[in-house]
Amino acid sequence: MSSIPLQSRLPKTYRIKEIRVETDMVKTFTFDGSLGAKPGQFVMVWLPGIDEVPMSVAYDDGAETKITFFAVGEMTKVLTHSNVGDLVGLRGPFGTYYEWDAGDHIVLVAGGYGAAPMYFVASEAVKNGCTLEAIVGARGKEHLLYLEELEGLQHCSLHVSTDDGSMGHKGYNTEVLDHLLAAAAAPIDKVFACGPEMMLKSVLTVCDKHKVPCSLSLERYMKCGFGVCGNCCVDPLGIRLCTDGPVMSGDLVRNIDEFGKYHRDAEGRKHEF
Ligand SMILES: Cc1cc2nc3c(=O)[nH]c(=O)nc-3n(C[C@H](O)[C@H](O)[C@H](O)COP(=O)(O)OP(=O)(O)OC[C@H]3O[C@@H](n4cnc5c(N)ncnc54)[C@H](O)[C@@H]3O)c2cc1C
């Protein structure tokens, strides 16, 4: 039996209140209603007759819920054509979340849509007196997400990196992390990261080098979202990323052999990163 209440396991429809176009391929939907999500948790987004896919909660203030998504495949390319007023099914919230102590000095590392949950963390953590360094990285400046929102937060310093050097540091956001951890005037208590798995692997290496604890958000193919189907189990631990994750400590992630090496698709076939 799952400890997740039945009303979270069943889809409920929410009306799209606002649509923001972030980039050519990325949109943010604001839904009328809260699921009571914490930063790092995800929801299953359902389009009847199409598919149901996991998405991180980009924001939940107790009144409305946001998701930020890339239109990459069958479901998300249909989702992107939704309009304000349309209904979308949401189940959740599911999974673990980022945890901090009041007054912590935290570094956030974001790649791709990982900037959305990192903004959710930042907006909540500043309310607990935390100081934040947010590092947002992308291929080029046209792909950077959530810069204005992060810049608008008090006690949050924004750092940007682009692979092509079109904005901020030319190179990876993990290089900026390395510099920050080496040069920080005040001790860094924690590093939180969300983004592509190879970025997370590099975050773990950098955090190990500087002996700073980290929490990473991992992704695997998810179906039920609440630990019954076993599709998101990882080798060799057999833990389910939808319930034991997606946010996990670096110490736990270090014991996942497949981390940074391979993942499994809907049928359980292995694919190398
Ligand atoms: C915990 C978690 C949080 C996520 N958060 C976001 C987010 O905030 N924004 C965002 O744009 N994307 C997010 N994703 C990825 C998102 O689920 C996929 O991009 C989406 O499912 C693509 O579906 P599709 O039908 O459009 O594409 P498809 O063509 O069906 O798939 C494209 C790729 O998406 C991935 N994918 C497809 N279905 C699933 C599934 N059920 N579970 C996991 N991965 C899948 C696979 O890697 C696949 O190769 C998240 C994934 C996980 C596991």
The ligand as a MOL file (V3000), in Angstrom:
LIG
                    3D

  0  0  0     0  0            999 V3000
M  V30 BEGIN CTAB
M  V30 COUNTS 53 58 0 0 0
M  V30 BEGIN ATOM
M  V30 1 C 10.7900 13.8100 -11.8060 0
M  V30 2 C 10.7370 14.4010 -13.2010 0
M  V30 3 C 10.5150 15.7540 -13.3510 0
M  V30 4 C 10.4420 16.3210 -14.6270 0
M  V30 5 N 10.2230 17.6600 -14.7320 0
M  V30 6 C 10.1090 18.2270 -15.9410 0
M  V30 7 C 9.8450 19.6080 -16.0540 0
M  V30 8 O 9.6900 20.3390 -15.0680 0
M  V30 9 N 9.7620 20.1300 -17.3080 0
M  V30 10 C 9.9490 19.3650 -18.4380 0
M  V30 11 O 9.8930 19.9070 -19.5560 0
M  V30 12 N 10.2060 18.0440 -18.3510 0
M  V30 13 C 10.2750 17.4510 -17.1350 0
M  V30 14 N 10.5380 16.1140 -17.0320 0
M  V30 15 C 10.7110 15.3350 -18.2640 0
M  V30 16 C 9.3470 15.0680 -18.8700 0
M  V30 17 O 8.6500 14.1240 -18.0850 0
M  V30 18 C 9.5260 14.5410 -20.3060 0
M  V30 19 O 10.2070 15.4750 -21.0780 0
M  V30 20 C 8.2200 14.2750 -20.9310 0
M  V30 21 O 7.7320 13.1260 -20.3290 0
M  V30 22 C 8.3050 14.1180 -22.4270 0
M  V30 23 O 7.1000 13.5020 -22.8640 0
M  V30 24 P 6.6620 13.5480 -24.3910 0
M  V30 25 O 5.5290 12.5900 -24.5880 0
M  V30 26 O 6.4430 14.9370 -24.8320 0
M  V30 27 O 7.9610 13.0650 -25.1450 0
M  V30 28 P 8.4230 11.6160 -25.6330 0
M  V30 29 O 8.8310 11.7250 -27.0540 0
M  V30 30 O 7.4370 10.5710 -25.2400 0
M  V30 31 O 9.7080 11.4360 -24.7420 0
M  V30 32 C 10.8530 12.2500 -24.8460 0
M  V30 33 C 11.7550 11.8890 -23.6880 0
M  V30 34 O 11.1180 12.2980 -22.4810 0
M  V30 35 C 11.3410 11.3370 -21.4540 0
M  V30 36 N 10.0410 10.8050 -20.9920 0
M  V30 37 C 8.9410 10.5110 -21.6990 0
M  V30 38 N 7.9600 10.0410 -20.8960 0
M  V30 39 C 8.4810 10.0330 -19.6440 0
M  V30 40 C 7.9740 9.6090 -18.3680 0
M  V30 41 N 6.7610 9.1390 -18.1910 0
M  V30 42 N 8.8180 9.7270 -17.3020 0
M  V30 43 C 10.0610 10.2290 -17.4300 0
M  V30 44 N 10.5810 10.6360 -18.6020 0
M  V30 45 C 9.8010 10.5160 -19.6900 0
M  V30 46 C 12.1950 10.2290 -22.0400 0
M  V30 47 O 13.5430 10.5060 -21.7430 0
M  V30 48 C 11.9730 10.3570 -23.5080 0
M  V30 49 O 13.0820 9.9000 -24.2520 0
M  V30 50 C 10.6220 15.5070 -15.7780 0
M  V30 51 C 10.8590 14.1310 -15.6190 0
M  V30 52 C 10.9100 13.5740 -14.3470 0
M  V30 53 C 11.1570 12.1140 -14.1890 0
M  V30 END ATOM
M  V30 BEGIN BOND
M  V30 1 1 1 2
M  V30 2 1 2 3
M  V30 3 2 2 52
M  V30 4 2 3 4
M  V30 5 1 4 5
M  V30 6 1 4 50
M  V30 7 2 5 6
M  V30 8 1 6 7
M  V30 9 1 6 13
M  V30 10 2 7 8
M  V30 11 1 7 9
M  V30 12 1 9 10
M  V30 13 2 10 11
M  V30 14 1 10 12
M  V30 15 2 12 13
M  V30 16 1 13 14
M  V30 17 1 14 15
M  V30 18 1 14 50
M  V30 19 1 15 16
M  V30 20 1 16 17
M  V30 21 1 16 18
M  V30 22 1 18 19
M  V30 23 1 18 20
M  V30 24 1 20 21
M  V30 25 1 20 22
M  V30 26 1 22 23
M  V30 27 1 23 24
M  V30 28 2 24 25
M  V30 29 1 24 26
M  V30 30 1 24 27
M  V30 31 1 27 28
M  V30 32 2 28 29
M  V30 33 1 28 30
M  V30 34 1 28 31
M  V30 35 1 31 32
M  V30 36 1 32 33
M  V30 37 1 33 34
M  V30 38 1 33 48
M  V30 39 1 34 35
M  V30 40 1 35 36
M  V30 41 1 35 46
M  V30 42 1 36 37
M  V30 43 1 36 45
M  V30 44 2 37 38
M  V30 45 1 38 39
M  V30 46 1 39 40
M  V30 47 2 39 45
M  V30 48 1 40 41
M  V30 49 2 40 42
M  V30 50 1 42 43
M  V30 51 2 43 44
M  V30 52 1 44 45
M  V30 53 1 46 47
M  V30 54 1 46 48
M  V30 55 1 48 49
M  V30 56 2 50 51
M  V30 57 1 51 52
M  V30 58 1 52 53
M  V30 END BOND
M  V30 END CTAB
M  END
